[in-house]
Amino acid sequence: MPWPQSYDPLHSTLASTLLAAGPVVVLLGCIASGRVKAHYAALLALATALLIVTVVVGMPPRAAIAATAMGAAYGMFPIGWIVLNILFLYQLTKEEGAFDRMQASIGSISTDRRIQLVLIAFALGSFFEGTAGFGTPVAITGALLIGLGFGPLEASALSLLANTAPVAFGAMGTPIFALAGVTGIDAAVLSKMIGRQLPLFSLIVPFWLIAAYDGLRGIREVWPTILVAGISFAIPQFVVSNYHGPALVDVVSSVCCLLCVATFARWQGRTAGGAENVGEASASPISRRERLSPWIPWLILCVLVFGWGLTPTKA
């Protein structure tokens, strides 16, 4: 028999909200302390949630345990399965040296660090958020930016900032599918509504990113590139989320953004900033084959997921 959940067990909006925030506060507080490992912090947060829901809210212990088991199973399949295979693909391409070639190919497009920042932190970071998620994009783009001369803390902060545009759809639409499982609302409906809200913010994020790195001067000097990045990301984000589904929103948007920004930067034919923003130029020319080869595993993944998301394939 289902247990009817009360969203205001304390009969006070403020008190019930603070009560519901308890497990999250425990989780983030333990992690922020630096003394508790992430998996132990998660277990403490789970224990806090079970304590609150059984003692304060009044949920039967058997129902609480069943809900916990269901949540664990849902976390393992399909979410854990997606993450496991994406991490395998990431490690495979890393060991094969693909990321070094990615870094070289992107670095050869422009020596202006602001354009490199848009290409790597925003566009490439969105690609890895769409394929892997769960911290992978910040780790990868942070490492690439450090390799191009950015400071470690600066690279991490800017990568996190850029990741605000794609994170709602996450790894192959995992947040949307998880939300659909919790709310009972169809994933396609959620995808459409989120896809109608995010494009405006996706247009703003590249400007915000450059402002954080180089202030208003940086925006004035490279605003055409930033505008191209925002538009080329926002439009595919709307179209894919509304007419295909949540799985490939970030992937298609990021690829469109990468291609458009790279083409625009090459068309300009010169760096957009002063000498203090110019990094090391590529030591040797990068061939077309060397530019394409690191992307092949990810392109195969995108083609397969795209086919999987089509209505005839699902049928």
ChimeraX attribute file (.defattr): number of C-alpha atoms within 10 A of each C-alpha:
attribute: neighborCount
match mode: 1-to-1
recipient: residues
	/A:1	4
	/A:2	5
	/A:3	9
	/A:4	7
	/A:5	11
	/A:6	12
	/A:7	12
	/A:8	15
	/A:9	17
	/A:10	14
	/A:11	10
	/A:12	10
	/A:13	12
	/A:14	11
	/A:15	13
	/A:16	16
	/A:17	14
	/A:18	12
	/A:19	18
	/A:20	17
	/A:21	12
	/A:22	14
	/A:23	23
	/A:24	16
	/A:25	14
	/A:26	20
	/A:27	21
	/A:28	14
	/A:29	14
	/A:30	19
	/A:31	17
	/A:32	12
	/A:33	9
	/A:34	9
	/A:35	9
	/A:36	15
	/A:37	11
	/A:38	15
	/A:39	11
	/A:40	13
	/A:41	21
	/A:42	19
	/A:43	14
	/A:44	17
	/A:45	21
	/A:46	17
	/A:47	14
	/A:48	17
	/A:49	20
	/A:50	20
	/A:51	17
	/A:52	17
	/A:53	19
	/A:54	16
	/A:55	11
	/A:56	12
	/A:57	18
	/A:58	14
	/A:59	18
	/A:60	13
	/A:61	14
	/A:62	10
	/A:63	14
	/A:64	18
	/A:65	13
	/A:66	12
	/A:67	13
	/A:68	15
	/A:69	12
	/A:70	12
	/A:71	14
	/A:72	12
	/A:73	13
	/A:74	14
	/A:75	13
	/A:76	14
	/A:77	12
	/A:78	13
	/A:79	18
	/A:80	15
	/A:81	11
	/A:82	17
	/A:83	21
	/A:84	13
	/A:85	12
	/A:86	21
	/A:87	15
	/A:88	11
	/A:89	16
	/A:90	21
	/A:91	13
	/A:92	13
	/A:93	18
	/A:94	13
	/A:95	9
	/A:96	11
	/A:97	12
	/A:98	22
	/A:99	18
	/A:100	14
	/A:101	17
	/A:102	20
	/A:103	21
	/A:104	22
	/A:105	20
	/A:106	21
	/A:107	26
	/A:108	20
	/A:109	22
	/A:110	24
	/A:111	22
	/A:112	23
	/A:113	25
	/A:114	27
	/A:115	27
	/A:116	25
	/A:117	25
	/A:118	27
	/A:119	28
	/A:120	26
	/A:121	30
	/A:122	32
	/A:123	33
	/A:124	25
	/A:125	30
	/A:126	37
	/A:127	28
	/A:128	29
	/A:129	28
	/A:130	30
	/A:131	29
	/A:132	23
	/A:133	26
	/A:134	15
	/A:135	12
	/A:136	19
	/A:137	27
	/A:138	25
	/A:139	16
	/A:140	19
	/A:141	27
	/A:142	26
	/A:143	18
	/A:144	24
	/A:145	24
	/A:146	15
	/A:147	16
	/A:148	20
	/A:149	13
	/A:150	18
	/A:151	13
	/A:152	13
	/A:153	11
	/A:154	15
	/A:155	25
	/A:156	20
	/A:157	18
	/A:158	24
	/A:159	27
	/A:160	21
	/A:161	18
	/A:162	28
	/A:163	26
	/A:164	14
	/A:165	28
	/A:166	29
	/A:167	19
	/A:168	21
	/A:169	27
	/A:170	26
	/A:171	30
	/A:172	27
	/A:173	25
	/A:174	23
	/A:175	18
	/A:176	25
	/A:177	23
	/A:178	16
	/A:179	14
	/A:180	17
	/A:181	14
	/A:182	10
	/A:183	10
	/A:184	10
	/A:185	13
	/A:186	13
	/A:187	20
	/A:188	18
	/A:189	16
	/A:190	18
	/A:191	26
	/A:192	19
	/A:193	13
	/A:194	19
	/A:195	25
	/A:196	15
	/A:197	11
	/A:198	16
	/A:199	22
	/A:200	16
	/A:201	14
	/A:202	23
	/A:203	21
	/A:204	17
	/A:205	22
	/A:206	29
	/A:207	25
	/A:208	17
	/A:209	25
	/A:210	25
	/A:211	16
	/A:212	16
	/A:213	18
	/A:214	14
	/A:215	13
	/A:216	14
	/A:217	12
	/A:218	19
	/A:219	22
	/A:220	15
	/A:221	16
	/A:222	18
	/A:223	17
	/A:224	15
	/A:225	22
	/A:226	26
	/A:227	17
	/A:228	18
	/A:229	32
	/A:230	27
	/A:231	20
	/A:232	23
	/A:233	31
	/A:234	26
	/A:235	18
	/A:236	22
	/A:237	29
	/A:238	22
	/A:239	18
	/A:240	21
	/A:241	25
	/A:242	20
	/A:243	11
	/A:244	17
	/A:245	23
	/A:246	31
	/A:247	28
	/A:248	26
	/A:249	30
	/A:250	33
	/A:251	30
	/A:252	21
	/A:253	27
	/A:254	29
	/A:255	19
	/A:256	21
	/A:257	28
	/A:258	24
	/A:259	15
	/A:260	19
	/A:261	26
	/A:262	21
	/A:263	13
	/A:264	16
	/A:265	20
	/A:266	14
	/A:267	9
	/A:268	11
	/A:269	11
	/A:270	11
	/A:271	20
	/A:272	23
	/A:273	18
	/A:274	10
	/A:275	10
	/A:276	8
	/A:277	15
	/A:278	18
	/A:279	17
	/A:280	13
	/A:281	15
	/A:282	16
	/A:283	9
	/A:284	8
	/A:285	11
	/A:286	16
	/A:287	9
	/A:288	9
	/A:289	8
	/A:290	15
	/A:291	17
	/A:292	14
	/A:293	12
	/A:294	21
	/A:295	16
	/A:296	12
	/A:297	14
	/A:298	18
	/A:299	14
	/A:300	11
	/A:301	14
	/A:302	19
	/A:303	12
	/A:304	11
	/A:305	14
	/A:306	16
	/A:307	12
	/A:308	13
	/A:309	16
	/A:310	12
	/A:311	9
	/A:312	8
	/A:313	9
	/A:314	8
	/A:315	5
